[in-house]
Amino acid sequence: MCLAIPARVERLVEPESAVVDMGGVRKEISLALVDGVREGDYVIVHVGYALSRLDPEEAEGTLRLFAELAREGAA
């Protein structure tokens, strides 16, 4: 099973890389597969690569769902 995670772009490092925030975890990823990404955008990340940009409302909804599932799993 593969899992791609929404992440918010915090800063562009180079033309083809950025630092993203994935629920408090910051990671440098490649933007080589996606054009026109800007700071503040949401992207779908899989194995260190942004696969596509994501609508902010959809990304935030998915992140809320992940947080709920994590709380339920901890209970």
C-alpha positions as CSV (number, residue, x, y, z in Angstrom):
1,M,0.0,0.0,0.0
2,C,1.2,3.5,-0.9
3,L,0.4,6.6,1.2
4,A,0.6,10.1,-0.1
5,I,0.3,12.8,2.5
6,P,-0.8,16.5,2.1
7,A,1.9,18.9,3.2
8,R,2.1,22.7,3.3
9,V,5.0,24.3,1.5
10,E,6.9,26.5,4.1
11,R,9.7,27.7,2.0
12,L,11.3,27.1,-1.4
13,V,14.9,26.0,-1.1
14,E,15.9,25.7,-4.7
15,P,14.0,25.8,-7.9
16,E,13.1,22.2,-7.5
17,S,13.0,21.6,-3.8
18,A,11.1,22.9,-0.7
19,V,10.7,22.5,3.0
20,V,7.2,21.3,3.8
21,D,5.2,20.9,7.1
22,M,3.5,17.5,7.4
23,G,1.6,17.8,10.7
24,G,4.5,19.3,12.6
25,V,7.2,17.3,10.8
26,R,9.3,19.4,8.5
27,K,11.0,17.7,5.6
28,E,12.8,18.8,2.4
29,I,11.1,17.4,-0.7
30,S,11.6,17.5,-4.4
31,L,9.3,19.7,-6.6
32,A,10.7,18.2,-9.8
33,L,7.4,16.7,-10.8
34,V,5.2,19.7,-10.1
35,D,5.4,23.1,-11.8
36,G,4.4,26.5,-10.2
37,V,4.5,25.6,-6.5
38,R,4.7,28.6,-4.2
39,E,5.1,29.1,-0.5
40,G,1.8,28.4,1.3
41,D,0.6,25.9,-1.3
42,Y,-0.4,22.4,-0.4
43,V,1.1,19.4,-2.2
44,I,0.6,15.7,-2.1
45,V,3.9,14.1,-1.0
46,H,5.0,10.5,-1.6
47,V,8.5,9.2,-0.8
48,G,10.0,12.7,-0.8
49,Y,8.4,14.0,-4.0
50,A,5.5,16.4,-4.5
51,L,3.1,14.6,-6.9
52,S,0.6,17.4,-7.4
53,R,-0.8,20.6,-5.9
54,L,-3.8,20.3,-3.7
55,D,-6.8,22.5,-3.0
56,P,-6.2,24.1,0.5
57,E,-9.7,23.2,1.8
58,E,-9.2,19.5,0.7
59,A,-5.8,19.4,2.3
60,E,-7.0,20.8,5.6
61,G,-9.9,18.4,5.7
62,T,-7.6,15.5,5.1
63,L,-5.2,16.6,7.8
64,R,-8.1,17.0,10.2
65,L,-9.2,13.5,9.4
66,F,-5.7,12.1,10.0
67,A,-5.6,14.0,13.4
68,E,-8.9,12.5,14.4
69,L,-7.8,9.0,13.5
70,A,-4.6,9.4,15.4
71,R,-6.5,10.5,18.5
72,E,-8.9,7.6,18.2
73,G,-6.0,5.2,17.8
74,A,-4.3,6.5,20.9
75,A,-7.5,6.0,23.0
